[in-house]
Amino acid sequence: MKLAILYEDEYILCVVKPNNVVVHHAHHSRNVAEEDSLLQMITQQLGEKMYPIHRLDRKTSGIMLLAKETRFVAQFQELFTNNEIQKTYHGIVRGHAPESKIIDSPVKGRDANVHKDAETHLFTMKTATINIPVKPYDSSRYSLVKLEPKTGRLHQLRIHMNKISHPLIGDPKYGDKNHNTMFVENFGCENLFLHAYSLEFIHPFSKKKLFIKADYPKDWYVVLEKVFQMY
């Protein structure tokens, strides 16, 4: 699988991470022999080693920022820590979501016993009702949403959308099994519909303002056309 390169300079590389690809394998991971990580795919494609600056879930697609040398990582990570980078995700969720909403419900951190403050800004871009029954209703309703996380907690967007009863389609952990099944049976889509769509920031070395965006995976176009009458 060839990765799409969105931006490159002497400091960073920006690629599109596909669904269901881990950024890097954990030590002693059982899957190392079975599947390539994003970092392995980059090395195979470019012959160079890269260093991840932030995280993306295995199931989430979209923009991934990597440093070309370890000494560059900290300056870019500071952008995330100081909220100086505008991260925008797009998602497809169950139901008609509110036009806009700030979700500020705490989320469990990597230490599962500790809840940490988490904030997500939601904007609904389009809604749709389709004549395909999903229990217990005769039709089904969906929203295309823009999500701007102001914190970076593990599974934050997935948990927050579940919290307001608009879970992301294709989410096996926090989603709605009936709607996930409908998408597989009617559209052949089983991936998580959460996509890291764009990053906007001032480059800490060149001082240039960058706006980088990533095209949707193929299955998004199926759903945008058939559900939302787009394209």
C-alpha positions in Angstrom: 0.0 0.0 0.0 1.5 3.3 -1.1 1.0 6.2 1.4 -0.2 9.6 0.2 2.3 12.3 1.1 0.6 15.6 1.9 3.6 17.8 2.8 7.3 17.4 3.3 10.2 19.7 4.2 13.6 19.2 5.8 12.0 18.8 9.3 8.7 17.0 8.8 6.7 14.6 6.7 2.9 14.6 6.6 1.1 11.5 5.3 -2.4 10.0 5.2 -2.7 7.1 7.7 -5.2 4.5 6.4 -7.9 2.9 8.6 -6.8 -0.1 10.7 -3.1 0.7 10.6 -1.2 1.2 13.9 1.3 4.0 14.0 3.9 1.8 15.5 4.0 -1.6 17.2 4.2 -1.8 21.0 7.1 -3.7 22.4 6.3 -7.5 22.3 3.3 -6.8 20.1 1.6 -10.0 18.9 0.9 -8.4 15.5 4.4 -7.5 14.5 4.8 -10.4 12.2 1.3 -10.1 10.7 1.0 -6.5 9.7 3.2 -3.5 9.0 2.9 -0.4 11.1 2.7 3.1 9.6 6.3 3.7 10.5 7.4 0.5 8.7 5.3 1.4 5.6 7.1 4.8 5.5 10.5 3.2 5.8 9.7 0.7 3.0 8.3 3.5 0.8 11.0 6.2 1.4 13.9 4.3 2.8 14.0 6.6 5.8 13.1 6.3 9.4 10.5 8.8 10.8 9.4 9.8 14.3 5.7 10.3 15.2 4.9 13.7 16.7 1.3 12.8 17.8 -1.1 9.9 18.1 -3.9 8.5 15.9 -6.0 5.5 16.9 -5.5 2.4 14.8 -9.1 2.7 13.5 -8.9 6.5 12.7 -7.8 7.6 9.2 -6.2 10.8 8.2 -3.3 13.2 8.7 -0.2 12.0 10.6 2.7 14.3 11.3 6.2 12.8 11.6 9.6 14.3 12.3 12.6 13.5 10.2 15.0 13.6 13.2 14.3 12.9 16.9 15.7 16.4 17.8 12.8 18.0 15.9 10.0 16.2 17.7 9.8 18.3 20.9 9.2 21.6 19.1 6.3 20.2 17.1 4.9 18.4 20.2 4.8 21.7 22.0 2.3 23.0 19.4 -0.1 20.2 20.5 0.7 20.7 24.2 0.1 24.5 24.0 -3.0 24.1 21.8 -1.2 26.1 19.0 -2.3 23.6 16.3 -5.8 23.5 15.0 -6.9 19.9 14.6 -10.1 19.2 12.6 -11.7 15.8 12.3 -14.7 14.8 10.3 -17.1 12.1 11.4 -20.3 10.4 10.4 -22.6 9.8 13.4 -25.9 8.3 14.3 -28.9 10.7 14.5 -29.2 14.4 13.8 -26.5 16.0 15.9 -26.9 19.6 17.3 -25.9 22.4 15.0 -23.0 23.2 17.4 -22.0 22.0 20.9 -19.1 22.1 23.3 -18.6 18.7 25.0 -16.5 19.0 28.1 -17.0 15.7 29.8 -13.9 14.2 31.5 -12.3 11.1 29.8 -10.3 8.3 31.3 -6.6 8.6 30.6 -4.2 5.8 29.8 -4.2 5.2 33.5 -7.8 3.8 33.4 -8.5 4.9 37.0 -8.0 8.6 36.5 -10.4 10.9 34.6 -8.9 13.9 32.9 -10.5 17.1 31.6 -11.4 16.8 27.9 -13.1 19.3 25.5 -14.4 18.8 22.0 -16.2 21.4 19.8 -18.8 19.9 17.5 -20.3 21.5 14.4 -22.9 19.7 12.2 -22.2 20.1 8.5 -25.1 18.1 7.0 -27.9 15.8 8.2 -29.8 13.0 6.3 -32.7 10.7 6.8 -32.8 7.5 4.7 -35.5 4.9 4.2 -33.5 2.0 5.6 -35.0 0.6 8.9 -32.7 0.2 11.9 -34.3 -1.2 15.0 -36.5 0.1 16.5 -37.2 2.7 13.8 -38.5 2.5 10.2 -35.9 4.9 8.9 -32.4 6.0 9.9 -30.8 9.4 10.6 -27.2 10.5 10.3 -25.0 13.6 10.5 -21.8 14.6 8.9 -19.9 16.5 11.7 -16.8 18.5 12.2 -15.0 17.9 15.5 -12.3 20.1 17.0 -10.6 18.5 20.0 -9.1 21.1 22.4 -7.5 18.3 24.4 -5.9 15.1 23.3 -7.2 12.3 25.4 -7.2 8.6 24.3 -10.4 7.9 22.3 -11.7 11.4 23.3 -13.8 12.0 20.1 -15.3 8.5 20.1 -16.2 8.7 23.8 -17.6 12.3 23.5 -19.8 11.4 20.6 -21.2 8.4 22.4 -21.7 10.6 25.5 -24.1 12.9 23.6 -25.9 9.9 22.0 -24.5 10.4 18.6 -21.9 7.7 18.3 -19.6 7.4 15.3 -20.6 4.9 12.7 -18.3 1.9 12.5 -17.1 2.3 16.1 -16.9 -1.3 17.6 -16.3 -0.1 21.1 -18.4 3.0 21.7 -20.8 2.8 18.7 -24.3 1.4 17.9 -24.1 -2.2 16.8 -27.3 -2.0 14.8 -26.3 1.0 12.7 -22.8 -0.4 12.2 -24.3 -3.6 10.8 -26.6 -1.6 8.5 -23.6 0.2 7.0 -21.8 -3.1 6.4 -24.9 -4.8 4.9 -26.1 -1.8 2.7 -22.9 0.0 1.8 -20.1 -2.5 2.4 -18.5 -0.1 4.9 -17.2 -1.4 8.1 -14.4 1.1 8.9 -14.7 3.7 11.7 -16.0 6.9 10.2 -13.6 9.2 11.9 -11.0 11.1 9.8 -8.3 13.4 10.8 -9.1 16.0 8.1 -6.8 18.9 8.6 -4.0 20.6 10.6 -3.3 24.3 10.7 -0.2 25.7 12.5 2.8 27.9 12.4 5.9 25.9 11.5 8.2 26.3 14.5 11.3 26.4 12.4 10.4 28.1 9.1 7.6 30.2 10.8 5.4 29.6 7.8 1.7 29.1 8.3 0.7 25.7 7.1 -2.8 24.4 6.3 -2.7 20.7 5.4 -5.8 18.6 4.7 -6.3 14.9 3.9 -8.7 13.5 1.3 -11.3 11.0 2.6 -10.9 7.2 2.3 -12.9 5.6 -0.5 -15.7 4.3 1.6 -16.6 7.9 2.7 -17.5 8.8 -0.9 -19.9 5.8 -1.0 -21.7 7.1 2.1 -21.5 10.8 1.2 -23.2 10.0 -2.1 -25.8 7.4 -1.0 -26.7 8.9 2.4 -26.0 12.6 2.1 -26.6 13.0 -1.7 -23.2 14.7 -2.1 -20.8 14.3 -5.0 
